[in-house]
């Protein structure tokens, strides 16, 4: 590694704040005039984004190619040629914060949970079915060389790589095959920060215990502890940080106040949060089935004044909602079965307001799901849209410029709106041949129908496009409002850590 350095954010637990801190660091260092790239060797999340893949032929079929040049949120340039891949949403946002085009090397391994004991393995943007079937330890030995090559390439091309760890670096039962934390730290020689969520309690014990259980060589790379989500007077922490430094030799370099409104989605999803917004105004209920995916795309709705966003797991949760949203799903048929077991199918069919299905949610709203390839399973749909979905073995990944058609009724404000979006799906959906055809509501840049409208007053809308709520034109058409541009969000994160890290700490990590 002849050029770049690395700064790595480790955590005492999942959810400690690694993702947003790494995003803030990407923007802070980019504002110093450095060429910065994010990296996470392996992410486990069903929140994914479509990005340019590696040069060369794709393993996917010819039809699974990009149909435009949009980059998900429409922020920053993206190549409009070559095949596409997918990475975790956190690294997508980190790349934008670093003012870089997101690409598959930034998250070379993505695990997308399909059940409690099984995940789909995505390597450098593409699904690897053989690796998906291997046991975890055996799989790790094969994945690390691919991840390490991506890391070395990014370090050779950049002044700094900001690395995000996963979970905890002190899982002693997994230490021998932990390439995400330990292997990456060793290979990069990164200056490491260890962040903990003090709001959970036990922060000093978490930091000390993690420090003690880490291998000695990686422990020596720790440059500072970070207390995240602190509420109260920071002076009351003393003498805790001083005693911890006496025990470990590692200083506490930042105490970050609780900040709920920073503007980034949570890495592991937000559906366990309390409802956002007040009891007044528009109430949007998102159905939170077990394998919901791409939940981060609803983050803009959490920021809109006059909009209350809640998560529905039972029929009572839909009462009083103006909209019901069926989001994406990593296991559409299994989530549809769960939805029926909760009696939510009856509540959705009887709901008097607007119903929106996105990707897997669109598939659920149709008449039937047909699987001859062993991808997801067969099931009757909810029957709210006269559509039939056939699952295909190959996954379609696409970013595209989209245009809404002549929509009427409940969704009429979207008529003619142009926006960017992205698709991640196995299904191909067509109108049911024996039923009246639905209105085509949305087309991609190639003119293919990827959205349909039906129902009384056109209240039911299904679209394959993710990311529409991140588009200013869509938000303005639906709500008459705008949200902070992403660049302002990233600058706000950088300003925040600049205020709360000890002076000189961030610059010293590059030394």
HELIX and SHEET records of a PDB file:
HELIX    1   1 UNK A   18  UNK A   30  1                                  13    
HELIX    2   2 UNK A   89  UNK A   97  1                                   9    
HELIX    3   3 UNK A  104  UNK A  107  5                                   4    
HELIX    4   4 UNK A  129  UNK A  132  1                                   4    
HELIX    5   5 UNK A  136  UNK A  157  1                                  22    
HELIX    6   6 UNK A  175  UNK A  177  5                                   3    
HELIX    7   7 UNK A  179  UNK A  183  3                                   5    
HELIX    8   8 UNK A  184  UNK A  188  1                                   5    
HELIX    9   9 UNK A  198  UNK A  200  5                                   3    
HELIX   10  10 UNK A  203  UNK A  213  1                                  11    
HELIX   11  11 UNK A  216  UNK A  219  1                                   4    
HELIX   12  12 UNK A  234  UNK A  237  5                                   4    
HELIX   13  13 UNK A  240  UNK A  248  1                                   9    
HELIX   14  14 UNK A  295  UNK A  298  5                                   4    
HELIX   15  15 UNK A  299  UNK A  302  1                                   4    
HELIX   16  16 UNK A  315  UNK A  318  5                                   4    
HELIX   17  17 UNK A  332  UNK A  341  1                                  10    
HELIX   18  18 UNK A  344  UNK A  350  1                                   7    
HELIX   19  19 UNK A  360  UNK A  365  1                                   6    
HELIX   20  20 UNK A  409  UNK A  414  5                                   6    
HELIX   21  21 UNK A  456  UNK A  458  5                                   3    
HELIX   22  22 UNK A  468  UNK A  470  5                                   3    
HELIX   23  23 UNK A  472  UNK A  479  1                                   8    
HELIX   24  24 UNK A  486  UNK A  500  1                                  15    
HELIX   25  25 UNK A  505  UNK A  508  1                                   4    
SHEET    1   A 6 UNK A  36  UNK A  39  0                                        
SHEET    2   A 6 UNK A 160  UNK A 164  1                                        
SHEET    3   A 6 UNK A   5  UNK A  11  1                                        
SHEET    4   A 6 UNK A 191  UNK A 197  1                                        
SHEET    5   A 6 UNK A 222  UNK A 230  1                                        
SHEET    6   A 6 UNK A 252  UNK A 257  1                                        
SHEET    1   B 4 UNK A  42  UNK A  44  0                                        
SHEET    2   B 4 UNK A 109  UNK A 115  1                                        
SHEET    3   B 4 UNK A 118  UNK A 123 -1                                        
SHEET    4   B 4 UNK A 126  UNK A 127 -1                                        
SHEET    1   C 2 UNK A  48  UNK A  52  0                                        
SHEET    2   C 2 UNK A  84  UNK A  88 -1                                        
SHEET    1   D10 UNK A 307  UNK A 312  0                                        
SHEET    2   D10 UNK A 282  UNK A 287  1                                        
SHEET    3   D10 UNK A 323  UNK A 326  1                                        
SHEET    4   D10 UNK A 354  UNK A 358  1                                        
SHEET    5   D10 UNK A 460  UNK A 463  1                                        
SHEET    6   D10 UNK A 449  UNK A 454 -1                                        
SHEET    7   D10 UNK A 439  UNK A 443 -1                                        
SHEET    8   D10 UNK A 387  UNK A 404 -1                                        
SHEET    9   D10 UNK A 368  UNK A 371  1                                        
SHEET   10   D10 UNK A 379  UNK A 380 -1                                        
SHEET    1   E 9 UNK A 307  UNK A 312  0                                        
SHEET    2   E 9 UNK A 282  UNK A 287  1                                        
SHEET    3   E 9 UNK A 323  UNK A 326  1                                        
SHEET    4   E 9 UNK A 354  UNK A 358  1                                        
SHEET    5   E 9 UNK A 460  UNK A 463  1                                        
SHEET    6   E 9 UNK A 449  UNK A 454 -1                                        
SHEET    7   E 9 UNK A 439  UNK A 443 -1                                        
SHEET    8   E 9 UNK A 387  UNK A 404 -1                                        
SHEET    9   E 9 UNK A 418  UNK A 431 -1                                        
SHEET    1   F 2 UNK A 292  UNK A 293  0                                        
SHEET    2   F 2 UNK A 328  UNK A 329 -1                                        
END                                                                             
